[in-house]
Amino acid sequence: IKGLEWFKKAVPGLKKLYVPFYPEDRSNNLSMVSLKQAAEMNDLELVIKEVRTRREIENALENIPKDVQGIWELASGFWAPYLEKFIQEPIRQQVPLSVAVLTWVKMGSFMGYGLDLQSSGKQASRFAHKILKGNSPTSLPVELNESFLSFNLKTAKTIGLTIPDNV
């Protein structure tokens, strides 16, 4: 929900979001439930494009509807094979893309809000080290991963978007 709030602040006039959606993926389905709730709370319309085959995915990315002001990547490892197209097509069509993995922002996505995979890896290695040293997993404290907000200013300039000062 927080990521969608930031996306709305960063993209003035955001009313309609395009969402490629692979219904066979559990992560996509879980993310979609949260996105629908957040969209309703933020008065946003979702344009959901179900995809099942590689060609449908490519077609969905190559034919972003002209009346949307942004694209939302549902958090899922499913999209990894389509990473380059997922990043390049929105830039080519000058539509801001929000993603859940910060490395995608470094690769050209307009905005990301979510986990930093390097930070998550470091956290996992700390826990593994403690367990290998003899600590019981049940004795370890619960730690939540931090969420990060990131913008690619080069992409913003390329697609002609000025991020408001209050963001």
C-alpha positions in Angstrom: 0.0 0.0 0.0 2.8 2.4 0.9 4.5 1.8 -2.5 1.3 2.8 -4.3 0.9 5.9 -2.2 4.5 6.9 -3.2 3.8 6.2 -6.9 0.7 8.3 -6.8 2.7 11.2 -5.2 5.5 10.8 -7.8 3.3 10.7 -10.8 1.0 13.8 -10.9 -2.4 13.0 -12.3 -2.2 9.2 -11.8 -5.7 7.8 -12.1 -5.2 4.6 -14.1 -2.7 1.8 -13.6 -1.8 -0.9 -16.1 -1.1 -4.2 -14.4 0.2 -7.2 -16.3 -1.1 -10.3 -14.4 -0.2 -14.0 -14.5 -3.1 -15.7 -12.7 -1.3 -19.0 -12.3 1.4 -17.5 -10.0 0.6 -17.5 -6.3 2.7 -14.4 -5.7 0.9 -12.5 -8.4 -2.5 -13.5 -6.9 -1.4 -12.4 -3.4 0.0 -9.2 -4.7 -3.2 -8.5 -6.7 -5.3 -8.7 -3.6 -3.2 -6.1 -1.8 -3.0 -3.9 -4.9 -6.8 -3.9 -5.4 -7.3 -2.8 -1.8 -4.7 -0.1 -2.1 -6.0 1.1 -5.5 -9.5 1.5 -3.9 -8.1 3.4 -1.0 -6.2 5.7 -3.4 -9.0 6.2 -5.9 -7.1 4.5 -8.7 -8.5 2.4 -11.5 -6.7 -0.8 -12.4 -6.4 -1.9 -16.0 -5.6 -5.6 -15.5 -4.1 -7.6 -18.4 -4.1 -11.3 -17.8 -1.2 -13.1 -19.5 -0.4 -16.8 -19.7 2.1 -17.3 -22.6 5.4 -15.7 -23.4 3.8 -14.1 -26.5 0.9 -12.7 -24.4 3.4 -11.2 -21.9 5.4 -9.6 -24.7 2.2 -8.3 -26.3 1.0 -6.9 -23.0 4.2 -5.0 -22.6 4.5 -3.8 -26.2 0.9 -2.6 -26.2 0.5 -0.5 -23.0 -2.9 1.2 -23.1 -2.6 4.9 -24.1 -4.9 6.1 -21.4 -2.9 4.8 -18.4 -0.5 7.0 -16.4 1.6 4.2 -14.9 2.4 0.5 -14.8 2.6 -1.7 -11.8 4.8 -4.7 -11.5 3.2 -7.3 -9.2 5.9 -8.6 -6.8 6.9 -12.0 -8.1 9.9 -13.9 -9.4 7.7 -14.9 -12.3 8.7 -11.7 -14.2 12.4 -12.2 -14.1 12.7 -13.8 -17.6 10.9 -10.7 -19.0 13.0 -8.2 -17.0 14.6 -6.4 -20.0 11.3 -6.0 -21.8 9.5 -5.1 -18.6 11.9 -2.2 -18.1 12.5 -1.0 -21.7 8.9 -1.0 -23.1 7.6 1.5 -20.5 10.6 3.8 -21.2 10.0 3.5 -24.9 6.4 4.3 -24.5 7.1 7.0 -21.9 5.0 5.5 -19.1 6.4 5.3 -15.5 6.9 1.8 -14.1 6.8 1.0 -10.4 8.5 -2.3 -9.3 9.0 -4.2 -6.1 12.7 -5.0 -6.4 15.2 -2.2 -6.1 17.7 -3.7 -8.5 15.1 -3.1 -11.3 15.3 0.6 -10.5 19.0 0.6 -11.1 18.4 -1.1 -14.4 15.9 1.6 -15.5 12.5 1.3 -13.8 11.2 4.7 -12.8 10.4 3.8 -9.2 10.7 1.0 -6.8 9.3 0.4 -3.3 10.1 -2.9 -1.6 12.9 -5.1 -0.5 16.6 -4.7 -1.2 17.6 -8.2 -2.1 21.2 -7.6 -0.9 20.0 -6.5 2.5 17.7 -9.5 2.6 20.7 -11.8 1.7 22.8 -10.3 4.5 20.0 -10.8 7.0 19.6 -14.4 5.9 23.4 -15.0 6.2 23.5 -13.6 9.7 20.7 -16.0 10.7 22.5 -19.0 9.0 25.7 -18.1 10.8 24.0 -18.1 14.2 22.3 -21.4 13.5 25.6 -23.0 12.3 27.2 -21.8 15.5 24.7 -23.8 17.5 21.9 -21.4 18.2 18.4 -22.8 17.9 16.3 -21.2 15.2 13.5 -20.7 17.7 15.9 -18.6 19.9 16.6 -16.1 17.2 14.7 -12.8 17.3 12.1 -12.0 14.6 13.5 -9.4 12.2 11.5 -7.6 9.5 13.2 -6.6 6.3 13.3 -2.9 5.6 11.4 -1.5 2.7 13.2 1.0 0.5 12.0 3.7 -1.9 14.1 4.5 -4.9 13.7 6.6 -8.1 15.7 6.5 -11.3 16.1 10.1 -12.1 17.6 9.3 -15.6 14.5 7.4 -16.5 12.3 10.1 -15.1 14.0 12.6 -17.4 13.9 10.2 -20.4 10.1 9.7 -20.0 9.5 13.5 -19.4 8.4 13.2 -15.8 9.4 15.7 -13.1 9.2 14.2 -9.6 7.4 16.8 -7.4 9.6 18.4 -4.7 7.5 17.1 -1.9 8.4 13.5 -2.9 
